[in-house]
C-alpha cells in the first residue's frame, strides 16, 4: 500500500517517487519469472 500512496503523492506533488522504475522492476520481475517457472514444473528460467 505504501508504494501506491508514494507513487500517487509523487504525481500530485510533481516529483520523482522514492522508488523509481528500475527499482520497481528489480522487485517485480523475479516474482513474475518465478510464477512462470512454477507453471513449468520448476524449470529454471532466466531473469532479464
Secondary structure, DSSP 8 states (H G I E B T S, - for coil): -HHHHHHHHHHHTTS--SS-HHHHHHHHHHHHHHHHHHTTTT------
